[in-house]
Amino acid sequence: MARIRVPKPLILLLQEVEAEKFLPLLGKYGATDSKGRYFHWNDFKWRVKPGDNELAAWIATKIARKAITKNFPLLKAEGNRCFSYCVPDSLFAQLYGIDTMTGGSRENSNSILGSSPPKNPYLVKSLMQEEAITSSQLEGASTTREVAKEMLEKNLTPKDKSQQMILNNYLLMKKAVEKKDEKLSLELILELHRIATEEAIENQATPGEIRKNNNIFVSNLYNENTFYPPDWKTLEARLTNLCDFANYDPAPNDYSNFIHPIIKAIILHFMIGYIHPFGDGNGRTARAIFYWSILRSGYWLFQYVSISKLIQEKRGDYDQAFIYTETDDFDLTYFLYNQISTIEKAVKSLYEYMSRKKQDFYEFMDWIDKSPIARTLRRGHLEILKEAFRTPGKEFTSKQVAIDFGITENTARSYLNKLVNKDLLIAAKSKNQKTVLYLAPANLQARLKL
């Protein structure tokens, strides 16, 4: 990444550039360019129209942005300056697209998973595992995806710090879902950090504790210290203000202070990174608070959406969006564009994943009735296998199968035991040790040697 060109504050530019240079450009330059792109000075200066003064054009752009900017008095940057953001039309269009795909916080049968959370614990577990693995890899975990998935699936004890980070992030995602109906508090932030960093923390930091010094900084690719987080003595007050921001709900029909839930979740993500309240584990905690916020707002589909994988793939853009915000009047819009694009891609990836699963299911339905194994099984066996393939992780019982198929419980038990003997189901005892459960394996397709 090349060194970023930092713009001068608008108030200084207005003193340096004559009004007759920028006034004629006020209608020519808007908050974005004609393609809806929100440029930082680092990129903007190369896209000024021929014949126009670069600084005058930038002033015109900044004035257009200021006209639609919203400030946050609760969220202060260095020098007691407020963070701010705006929502140009192109950003609004992306938000609308995400709302349409996910159903937003309302029931919507057009969303990829229907109008309410599907009762498929395996799907939730599988996609949470994906987020846990990639979130850890963002922080430097080096374990392969295959080894990590096996550890989580089989509840194995982590063998090293990388595996511990992945287990922690998986538990962190579960905790974010569990706490989604609670308000954000300093105690909850510390709890999330503790879970994220237990036995996987560096910089002599302590899990679940705010840093007590200023011996922390962020460096760029040139090993230059580019960001010094706020003074440690201000951290508790800053986090308290952040909780107030997170928990604020406008009164009914009060739209003057409305913030789109996705925007609020992204700002919370950014602010944890900016405040840097911990010696280590800030990124993991920030992403957990993002999920907590978006789920609290009713966007239940997001428990199936993994953003860390896409952040990892475009880590340079992610870091750059942070820097753009910090170097241009603390304008959060740069980070909003970056994260909303990431979320949009993540939701589309979920659509593609679910479409593949549906196609696999249809192909399986077509195959199994004509397969060699069908000659060795009865119709009841095949129907159980179809359901097992459709819902990995499902627990079958002889009693429920008997009811579903209108057969005796003994017959249902014989069906299930035969599939266990063929290594197509897994037998296990229930928690009370009284009922035999028959589990649908995640790798049923491989067991059938398709």
Protein Blocks (a to p, Z undefined) as FASTA:
>chain_A
ZZddddddfklmmmmpcfklmmmmmmmpcfbdfkopacdfklmmmmccehiafklmmmmm
mmmmmmmcccdfklccehhiacdddddfklmmmmmmmmmmnopabdcfkbmnbjbdcddf
klmmmmmmmmmmmmmmmnopabdfklmmmmmmnopacfbfklmmmmmmmmmmmmmmmmmm
pccdfklmmmmmmmmmgopaghhiaehiacfbfbbcdddfkopafbdcddfklmmmmmmm
mmmmmmpccdehiaklgccfklmmmmmmmmmmmnomafghklmmmmmmmmmmmmmnopam
lmmpcfklmmmmmmmmmmmmmmmmmmngoiaklmmmmmmmmmmmmmmmmmmmmmmmmmmm
mmmmmmmmmmmklmmpcfklmmmmmmmmmmghiacdfklmmmmnopafklmmmmmmmmmm
nopaccdddfkomaccddddfklmmmnoZZ
